[in-house]
Amino acid sequence: NLFRRFKRIWEIRIILNYLTKSKNLTRLFESLSDLAQVVLENTFELKENTLLIALGKFGSKELNISSDLDLCFVSKDNQAKTDGVFYIQEFIKFLTSHTKEGYLYAVDFRLRPMGQKGELNPTLEFYKNYFETKARFWERLSWTRYRIITGDETFKKEFEKIADNFLFGKDITKEDADQTLSMKFEIEKNLKYSKDKLNIKLGPGSMMDAEFITQFYILKEKLKEPSMLKAMDTLKEKYPFFEKLKELYLYLRGLETSIRLKKEGSSSNLGITDFDKETFEYTKTLMKEIRDIFLKNINVK
């Protein structure tokens, strides 16, 4: 409960500082990510033969208010996997359990190998084989944001070598570009649509469009940078459209922050009555711009 109290107090301080002083989105994201890092570094004790890895917005140090933590674990060998599985189960329970002091974080494991059906703490050898023979292109996109939170330095380097080879060991192909488009269209096909709501996280022209194209170009340029915003800054030197994309992306991330401050929880849906009609229509126009950039520039030229 001490950690839950610590996390809640610092989260409130970070948000109040954002609202009353800085109004700096990137600082808000970094501060929330640093807070999560401090909590995990000081509570996860299985550090010698196990790696704790962040993916998603935690991996890129761009957590928002009420963001889940995308996590996965790597065991050094089968013995470490057997020895560590119970501790890891208890650790996840510790992060997600609700008490009178609230809870620490919701945790998402869908980005680990085999998703929710996969092993909790696969071995290093499993990851090597999986990355080489089974991983799909969308997983390469996702793993551009990986960041090792805790673990032995030698073990970290072993894993980084395997992960970086998975990401940058081969060039991007036209088939990869086609898969990126198909995957995004498939996600959109399964969304519920309403004329008075915009899904600014997953819908057409959403934050995911901006993130997918950024991750695609990270792989294309073999750029080891987990932060979407920092990657956009680097990529704009060669691909000027990233300058505009970053501006549009930050607008959506700021809007998401406002929605989450207004509504309890992790909603990323903008309703026509959430702010005003002008904001709703402006956001629709802006999302069309992101969509145009996404469709025009997913290629291997």
ROGUMAR-571365 format. One line per 3 residues: number of its first residue (from 1); their letters; for each residue x, y, z of N, C-alpha, C. Coordinates in steps of 0.02 Angstrom, whole numbers, always signed. Layout:
NUM = A = X/Y/Z/X/Y/Z/X/Y/Z; ...
END
This chain:
1 = NLF = +41/-61/+0/+0/+0/+0/+43/+63/+0; +102/+58/+29/+148/+115/+28/+164/+135/-44; +176/+86/-87/+190/+101/-157/+129/+129/-193
4 = RRF = +70/+103/-177/+9/+129/-208/-2/+202/-188; +11/+217/-125/+4/+285/-101/+56/+331/-134; +117/+307/-137/+171/+344/-168/+154/+360/-241
7 = KRI = +131/+310/-277/+115/+319/-347/+58/+369/-356; +6/+363/-315/-52/+407/-322/-34/+480/-307; +5/+490/-253/+25/+558/-235/+67/+590/-289
10 = WEI = +116/+553/-316/+159/+582/-368/+121/+592/-433; +74/+548/-448/+34/+556/-508/-7/+621/-504; -36/+633/-446/-75/+695/-437/-29/+756/-444
13 = RII = +30/+752/-414/+77/+809/-418/+97/+823/-491; +111/+769/-528/+131/+776/-598/+75/+809/-639; +13/+785/-628/-44/+811/-666/-58/+884/-647
16 = LNY = -54/+900/-582/-64/+969/-560/-11/+1015/-589; +50/+992/-591/+103/+1032/-621/+89/+1046/-695; +65/+994/-729/+47/+1002/-800/-9/+1053/-808
19 = LTK = -60/+1049/-767/-119/+1093/-774/-105/+1165/-754; -65/+1174/-702/-57/+1241/-674/+7/+1277/-694; +57/+1238/-718/+122/+1270/-733/+146/+1256/-804
22 = SKN = +165/+1195/-817/+205/+1182/-878/+163/+1182/-942; +104/+1151/-941/+64/+1139/-1002/+106/+1105/-1056; +157/+1068/-1033/+205/+1036/-1078/+188/+962/-1082
25 = LTR = +160/+941/-1139/+138/+871/-1147/+195/+822/-1141; +250/+837/-1176/+306/+789/-1175/+333/+780/-1104; +334/+834/-1066/+357/+829/-996/+308/+787/-955
28 = LFE = +243/+796/-968/+192/+755/-934/+204/+681/-948; +213/+664/-1012/+223/+594/-1032/+286/+565/-1000; +340/+604/-1003/+404/+580/-974/+399/+571/-899
31 = SLS = +365/+618/-865/+358/+614/-792/+317/+554/-771; +261/+541/-807/+220/+483/-791/+258/+418/-804; +298/+418/-857/+339/+359/-874/+394/+349/-823
34 = DLA = +426/+403/-801/+478/+398/-750/+449/+372/-685; +389/+394/-668/+356/+370/-607/+345/+294/-610; +319/+270/-667/+308/+198/-676/+375/+161/-671
37 = QVV = +427/+190/-700/+493/+159/-699/+518/+152/-627; +511/+205/-587/+533/+204/-517/+496/+149/-479; +430/+145/-490/+390/+94/-455/+413/+24/-473
40 = LEN = +423/+11/-538/+442/-56/-560/+513/-74/-540; +558/-26/-546/+628/-39/-527/+634/-57/-453; +591/-27/-412/+596/-37/-340/+551/-92/-313
43 = TFE = +511/-123/-356/+468/-177/-332/+483/-243/-366; +511/-243/-426/+527/-305/-460/+596/-328/-438; +599/-384/-402/+661/-406/-371/+697/-462/-407
46 = LKE = +666/-490/-458/+694/-548/-493/+739/-523/-550; +798/-496/-533/+837/-458/-582/+897/-496/-610; +917/-551/-579/+979/-583/-601/+970/-624/-665
49 = NTL = +918/-664/-668/+907/-708/-726/+843/-693/-764; +814/-635/-752/+751/-616/-785/+754/-542/-806; +731/-529/-866/+725/-460/-889/+652/-439/-886
52 = LIA = +640/-378/-865/+574/-347/-868/+577/-295/-924; +534/-303/-974/+538/-261/-1034/+473/-222/-1044; +481/-158/-1061/+423/-115/-1076/+415/-110/-1151
55 = LGK = +352/-111/-1173/+334/-99/-1242/+282/-44/-1244; +255/-29/-1302/+202/+20/-1307/+224/+89/-1282; +178/+126/-1254/+193/+195/-1233/+237/+197/-1171
58 = FGS = +239/+143/-1132/+287/+140/-1077/+358/+131/-1105; +363/+89/-1156/+428/+79/-1188/+455/+143/-1219; +410/+182/-1248/+432/+244/-1281/+435/+304/-1233
61 = KEL = +422/+292/-1170/+421/+345/-1118/+371/+399/-1136; +312/+378/-1159/+259/+425/-1178/+192/+405/-1148; +194/+381/-1085/+133/+363/-1050/+88/+424/-1041
64 = NIS = +23/+412/-1047/-26/+464/-1032/-61/+448/-967; -105/+492/-946/-146/+480/-886/-187/+417/-898; -187/+372/-849/-225/+309/-851/-202/+259/-904
67 = SDL = -141/+267/-930/-115/+219/-979/-100/+152/-945; -113/+97/-982/-91/+31/-960/-15/+26/-970; +14/-24/-937/+85/-40/-949/+88/-102/-993
70 = DLC = +120/-96/-1051/+134/-154/-1094/+199/-184/-1071; +196/-245/-1044/+255/-277/-1015/+267/-346/-1044; +329/-368/-1042/+345/-438/-1053/+407/-457/-1014
73 = FVS = +419/-521/-1006/+474/-546/-966/+515/-595/-1007; +580/-597/-994/+625/-644/-1027/+666/-681/-974; +665/-747/-976/+705/-787/-930/+770/-809/-965
76 = KDN = +823/-814/-927/+888/-831/-956/+888/-901/-986; +856/-948/-951/+854/-1018/-974/+793/-1052/-943; +786/-1116/-956/+727/-1153/-931/+723/-1155/-855
79 = QAK = +781/-1160/-823/+782/-1162/-749/+757/-1096/-721; +782/-1041/-750/+760/-974/-727/+685/-965/-740; +661/-992/-796/+589/-987/-812/+548/-1023/-759
82 = TDG = +567/-1083/-742/+531/-1123/-691/+534/-1089/-623; +595/-1065/-605/+604/-1034/-539/+566/-968/-533; +557/-933/-590/+531/-865/-586/+457/-857/-598
85 = VFY = +424/-909/-625/+355/-898/-648/+307/-880/-591; +315/-911/-533/+269/-896/-477/+280/-824/-453; +343/-804/-447/+358/-736/-425/+327/-685/-473
88 = IQE = +333/-697/-538/+307/-650/-588/+231/-647/-584; +199/-704/-573/+126/-704/-564/+106/-661/-504; +142/-668/-450/+129/-628/-390/+143/-554/-401
91 = FIK = +195/-540/-440/+212/-471/-456/+157/-437/-496; +129/-472/-545/+74/-445/-585/+13/-433/-541; +1/-481/-496/-55/-473/-449/-45/-412/-406
94 = FLT = +17/-401/-384/+34/-342/-343/+20/-277/-382; +39/-275/-446/+28/-214/-486/-46/-199/-497; -86/-251/-506/-154/-242/-530/-208/-246/-475
97 = SHT = -189/-271/-416/-239/-280/-363/-264/-213/-336; -329/-210/-324/-361/-150/-295/-364/-159/-218; -344/-107/-183/-351/-105/-110/-382/-38/-91
100 = KEG = -384/-23/-27/-411/+42/-5/-368/+99/-30; -306/+84/-48/-261/+135/-75/-262/+137/-152; -311/+102/-182/-315/+99/-255/-273/+43/-283
103 = YLY = -248/+52/-344/-205/+1/-375/-148/+37/-410; -97/-1/-429/-39/+29/-461/-51/+40/-536; -54/-14/-574/-62/-8/-647/-102/-66/-675
106 = AVD = -140/-51/-727/-167/-105/-769/-110/-128/-814; -107/-193/-827/-51/-221/-866/-78/-257/-927; -45/-247/-984/-66/-277/-1047/-10/-320/-1073
109 = FRL = -26/-383/-1090/+25/-430/-1114/+14/-449/-1188; -29/-413/-1223/-45/-434/-1292/+13/-427/-1340; +63/-387/-1322/+120/-377/-1367/+176/-429/-1357
112 = RPM = +169/-472/-1308/+221/-523/-1298/+212/-578/-1351; +263/-619/-1362/+257/-673/-1411/+196/-717/-1397; +156/-729/-1449/+95/-769/-1445/+39/-735/-1406
115 = GQK = +49/-671/-1389/-4/-632/-1356/-23/-661/-1289; -88/-655/-1272/-112/-678/-1206/-104/-753/-1198; -99/-791/-1253/-92/-864/-1249/-20/-886/-1239
118 = GEL = +27/-839/-1245/+97/-856/-1240/+120/-868/-1169; +180/-896/-1163/+209/-907/-1097/+222/-840/-1063; +219/-841/-997/+227/-779/-959/+299/-754/-962
121 = NPT = +347/-799/-956/+418/-780/-955/+460/-827/-998; +452/-822/-1065/+490/-867/-1110/+565/-857/-1102; +602/-907/-1125/+675/-904/-1119/+705/-861/-1175
124 = LEF = +767/-842/-1165/+805/-805/-1216/+806/-843/-1281; +817/-908/-1278/+820/-950/-1338/+752/-951/-1374; +698/-951/-1335/+631/-949/-1365/+623/-884/-1406
127 = YKN = +642/-828/-1376/+636/-764/-1411/+677/-764/-1476; +738/-791/-1472/+781/-794/-1531/+747/-832/-1587; +721/-892/-1571/+688/-933/-1621/+623/-901/-1646
130 = YFE = +586/-872/-1599/+522/-840/-1617/+533/-782/-1664; +580/-738/-1647/+594/-680/-1689/+618/-701/-1758; +657/-755/-1762/+686/-777/-1825/+636/-814/-1869
133 = TKA = +588/-849/-1839/+546/-894/-1879/+471/-881/-1877; +445/-851/-1824/+372/-847/-1816/+344/-776/-1812; +384/-729/-1790/+357/-661/-1778/+332/-630/-1843
136 = RFW = +276/-595/-1838/+246/-562/-1896/+270/-489/-1900; +256/-458/-1957/+283/-391/-1967/+256/-342/-1916; +193/-349/-1896/+165/-302/-1847/+204/-304/-1782
139 = ERL = +234/-364/-1767/+274/-369/-1706/+340/-331/-1713; +368/-330/-1773/+427/-288/-1784/+409/-214/-1771; +352/-193/-1796/+330/-125/-1783/+324/-112/-1708
142 = SWT = +291/-156/-1673/+281/-147/-1600/+346/-146/-1561; +393/-189/-1580/+455/-195/-1542/+503/-137/-1554; +488/-92/-1601/+529/-32/-1607/+528/+8/-1542
145 = RYR = +478/-3/-1501/+471/+36/-1439/+497/-1/-1377; +531/-57/-1387/+551/-95/-1328/+605/-59/-1288; +601/-69/-1222/+650/-39/-1177/+657/-84/-1117
148 = IIT = +718/-102/-1098/+729/-148/-1042/+727/-108/-977; +683/-128/-932/+674/-91/-869/+722/-116/-816; +725/-181/-805/+771/-209/-754/+803/-273/-781
151 = GDE = +861/-288/-753/+895/-350/-771/+970/-342/-768; +1004/-399/-766/+1077/-401/-765/+1106/-373/-830; +1159/-333/-826/+1186/-298/-884/+1208/-345/-940
154 = TFK = +1241/-399/-923/+1263/-447/-974/+1204/-478/-1009; +1153/-496/-970/+1092/-526/-998/+1056/-475/-1043; +1055/-412/-1021/+1024/-359/-1061/+1056/-356/-1131
157 = KEF = +1123/-357/-1132/+1159/-351/-1196/+1144/-411/-1241; +1139/-471/-1211/+1122/-530/-1250/+1054/-522/-1284; +1006/-498/-1244/+938/-490/-1272/+936/-434/-1324
160 = EKI = +969/-379/-1310/+970/-323/-1357/+997/-344/-1425; +1048/-385/-1425/+1077/-409/-1488/+1025/-448/-1528; +987/-490/-1495/+935/-530/-1528/+878/-485/-1552
163 = ADN = +855/-440/-1509/+799/-396/-1527/+817/-348/-1583; +878/-320/-1579/+899/-272/-1630/+909/-306/-1698; +931/-368/-1697/+937/-405/-1760/+868/-418/-1790
166 = FLF = +820/-433/-1747/+751/-443/-1769/+724/-379/-1802; +738/-322/-1771/+713/-259/-1797/+749/-236/-1860; +815/-239/-1859/+854/-204/-1910/+897/-251/-1953
169 = GKD = +890/-316/-1942/+933/-364/-1979/+915/-372/-2052; +855/-352/-2072/+837/-356/-2143/+798/-294/-2164; +803/-279/-2228/+771/-218/-2254/+695/-226/-2259
172 = ITK = +661/-169/-2260/+589/-167/-2269/+573/-182/-2342; +518/-219/-2353/+498/-238/-2421/+429/-208/-2437; +410/-213/-2500/+342/-191/-2520/+289/-232/-2483
175 = EDA = +303/-295/-2473/+256/-338/-2437/+245/-312/-2366; +299/-287/-2334/+293/-259/-2267/+249/-197/-2268; +257/-155/-2319/+215/-95/-2326/+142/-115/-2335
178 = DQT = +130/-165/-2377/+61/-189/-2388/+31/-217/-2324; +72/-253/-2285/+48/-282/-2222/+30/-227/-2172; +69/-173/-2171/+55/-118/-2125/-13/-87/-2141
181 = LSM = -26/-76/-2205/-91/-49/-2226/-148/-98/-2209; -139/-161/-2226/-191/-212/-2215/-207/-218/-2141; -155/-217/-2100/-165/-223/-2028/-206/-165/-2000
184 = KFE = -189/-105/-2022/-226/-46/-1998/-298/-48/-2021; -310/-68/-2083/-379/-73/-2109/-418/-126/-2070; -385/-181/-2052/-418/-235/-2015/-438/-211/-1945
187 = IEK = -395/-173/-1913/-411/-145/-1847/-473/-100/-1852; -473/-58/-1904/-529/-11/-1913/-595/-47/-1928; -590/-103/-1963/-650/-141/-1981/-686/-167/-1920
190 = NLK = -649/-179/-1866/-679/-208/-1806/-701/-155/-1754; -695/-91/-1772/-716/-38/-1726/-790/-24/-1733; -820/+2/-1680/-889/+25/-1684/-888/+99/-1703
193 = YSK = -928/+118/-1751/-927/+187/-1776/-993/+222/-1758; -986/+287/-1747/-1044/+329/-1732/-1030/+399/-1760; -1080/+430/-1787/-1070/+496/-1818/-1054/+550/-1767
196 = DKL = -1069/+537/-1703/-1054/+587/-1652/-996/+567/-1606; -954/+519/-1630/-895/+500/-1592/-836/+488/-1639; -776/+507/-1617/-715/+494/-1654/-668/+453/-1611
199 = NIK = -642/+398/-1638/-593/+358/-1602/-524/+386/-1621; -498/+429/-1578/-435/+463/-1596/-374/+419/-1583; -385/+360/-1554/-330/+314/-1541/-321/+263/-1598
202 = LGP = -377/+236/-1623/-373/+180/-1670/-406/+192/-1737; -449/+241/-1743/-488/+252/-1804/-445/+277/-1862; -477/+286/-1921/-441/+313/-1979/-412/+382/-1964
205 = GSM = -347/+392/-1975/-316/+456/-1961/-302/+467/-1887; -302/+414/-1848/-292/+419/-1776/-218/+420/-1757; -206/+419/-1692/-138/+415/-1666/-103/+353/-1691
208 = MDA = -141/+299/-1700/-110/+237/-1724/-83/+245/-1795; -117/+282/-1838/-90/+295/-1905/-21/+329/-1900; -17/+380/-1856/+46/+417/-1848/+100/+372/-1819
211 = EFI = +81/+329/-1772/+130/+284/-1741/+153/+230/-1789; +107/+201/-1826/+125/+149/-1875/+176/+175/-1927; +162/+234/-1954/+207/+260/-2006/+275/+278/-1975
214 = TQF = +275/+302/-1913/+338/+317/-1880/+377/+253/-1867; +344/+201/-1842/+377/+137/-1830/+402/+107/-1896; +363/+114/-1949/+383/+89/-2015/+448/+121/-2037
217 = YIL = +453/+187/-2029/+513/+223/-2050/+572/+212/-2002; +558/+198/-1940/+611/+179/-1893/+645/+115/-1919; +605/+67/-1941/+632/+5/-1968/+668/+18/-2035
220 = KEK = +636/+58/-2076/+664/+74/-2142/+733/+106/-2137; +740/+152/-2089/+803/+189/-2080/+849/+157/-2028; +827/+100/-2000/+867/+66/-1948/+886/+114/-1892
223 = LKE = +835/+148/-1867/+843/+199/-1815/+823/+169/-1747; +871/+163/-1702/+855/+136/-1636/+832/+193/-1591; +768/+205/-1590/+738/+260/-1550/+668/+239/-1530
226 = PSM = +656/+220/-1467/+590/+198/-1447/+537/+253/-1443; +558/+316/-1434/+510/+372/-1428/+483/+391/-1496; +417/+393/-1502/+386/+414/-1565/+402/+487/-1580
229 = LKA = +399/+529/-1530/+410/+601/-1541/+483/+616/-1559; +530/+584/-1525/+600/+594/-1541/+617/+564/-1610; +586/+508/-1626/+597/+477/-1692/+572/+524/-1747
232 = MDT = +514/+554/-1737/+488/+601/-1786/+536/+659/-1797; +566/+684/-1742/+614/+739/-1747/+675/+718/-1789; +698/+657/-1780/+756/+633/-1818/+737/+621/-1891
235 = LKE = +680/+590/-1902/+659/+570/-1969/+641/+630/-2013; +619/+685/-1982/+598/+743/-2023/+657/+774/-2061; +719/+761/-2040/+777/+787/-2077/+780/+757/-2147
238 = KYP = +759/+694/-2154/+760/+661/-2219/+690/+659/-2251; +639/+657/-2209/+570/+652/-2232/+530/+710/-2201; +526/+767/-2235/+496/+827/-2206/+424/+819/-2182
241 = FFE = +387/+770/-2208/+317/+764/-2187/+311/+747/-2112; +365/+723/-2082/+362/+706/-2011/+355/+769/-1966; +376/+826/-1992/+367/+888/-1952/+294/+903/-1942
244 = KLK = +255/+899/-1996/+183/+910/-1991/+149/+854/-1952; +172/+794/-1964/+142/+736/-1930/+150/+742/-1854; +209/+764/-1832/+220/+772/-1760/+171/+823/-1731
247 = ELY = +161/+878/-1766/+115/+930/-1743/+44/+902/-1736; +22/+864/-1786/-45/+835/-1785/-51/+782/-1731; +1/+741/-1725/+1/+688/-1674/-2/+717/-1604
250 = LYL = +37/+769/-1592/+37/+800/-1526/-31/+831/-1509; -65/+857/-1561/-132/+884/-1549/-178/+828/-1524; -176/+770/-1557/-219/+714/-1537/-200/+688/-1467
253 = RGL = -136/+686/-1452/-114/+663/-1386/-136/+713/-1332; -134/+777/-1348/-157/+828/-1301/-233/+823/-1291; -269/+810/-1345/-341/+801/-1340/-357/+740/-1299
256 = ETS = -320/+686/-1309/-329/+625/-1269/-319/+641/-1195; -268/+680/-1180/-254/+700/-1110/-314/+738/-1081; -342/+785/-1120/-400/+824/-1096/-460/+779/-1084
259 = IRL = -471/+730/-1129/-527/+684/-1121/-519/+643/-1057; -457/+621/-1044/-444/+579/-986/-448/+619/-921; -435/+682/-924/-444/+725/-865/-518/+738/-852
262 = KKE = -556/+739/-906/-628/+754/-902/-668/+692/-881; -647/+634/-908/-682/+571/-894/-635/+524/-857; -660/+491/-806/-618/+443/-770/-604/+383/-815
265 = GSS = -543/+359/-815/-526/+300/-855/-481/+318/-913; -474/+269/-959/-425/+277/-1013/-459/+287/-1081; -514/+323/-1082/-550/+334/-1145/-510/+374/-1195
268 = SNL = -514/+354/-1259/-484/+393/-1313/-536/+407/-1367; -599/+411/-1346/-653/+428/-1391/-674/+500/-1380; -677/+538/-1434/-700/+607/-1430/-774/+610/-1451
271 = GIT = -817/+628/-1404/-888/+636/-1420/-902/+707/-1442; -953/+716/-1481/-970/+782/-1507/-989/+831/-1452; -1011/+804/-1394/-1031/+847/-1337/-976/+852/-1284
274 = DFD = -919/+821/-1295/-865/+822/-1244/-837/+892/-1234; -828/+928/-1288/-802/+996/-1284/-850/+1043/-1320; -839/+1054/-1384/-888/+1093/-1424/-885/+1066/-1495
277 = KET = -934/+1086/-1535/-938/+1060/-1603/-878/+1081/-1645; -852/+1140/-1631/-795/+1165/-1669/-734/+1120/-1659; -723/+1099/-1596/-667/+1054/-1581/-677/+987/-1617
280 = FEY = -738/+962/-1616/-754/+898/-1648/-740/+902/-1723; -764/+954/-1756/-755/+961/-1828/-682/+973/-1846; -647/+1012/-1805/-576/+1025/-1817/-536/+960/-1812
283 = TKT = -553/+920/-1763/-518/+856/-1754/-530/+809/-1813; -592/+809/-1839/-606/+769/-1898/-562/+790/-1957; -555/+854/-1967/-514/+880/-2022/-441/+861/-2013
286 = LMK = -418/+868/-1951/-349/+852/-1936/-334/+777/-1946; -382/+735/-1927/-372/+663/-1936/-370/+644/-2010; -406/+681/-2052/-401/+670/-2125/-331/+686/-2150
289 = EIR = -299/+737/-2120/-231/+755/-2139/-182/+698/-2121; -190/+672/-2061/-147/+616/-2039/-157/+556/-2085; -221/+543/-2102/-235/+486/-2147/-201/+495/-2214
292 = DIF = -204/+555/-2241/-172/+568/-2306/-97/+556/-2303; -65/+579/-2249/+7/+568/-2240/+22/+494/-2235; -18/+458/-2198/-9/+386/-2187/-14/+348/-2253
295 = LKN = -67/+360/-2291/-78/+323/-2354/-26/+341/-2407; -7/+404/-2408/+39/+427/-2460/+110/+403/-2449; +130/+390/-2386/+201/+380/-2372/+219/+311/-2346
298 = INV = +171/+265/-2341/+189/+196/-2325/+214/+164/-2390; +279/+166/-2399/+310/+137/-2460/+383/+122/-2446; +416/+91/-2494/+486/+71/-2485/+532/+106/-2533
301 = K = +511/+164/-2561/+553/+201/-2608/+618/+223/-2574
END
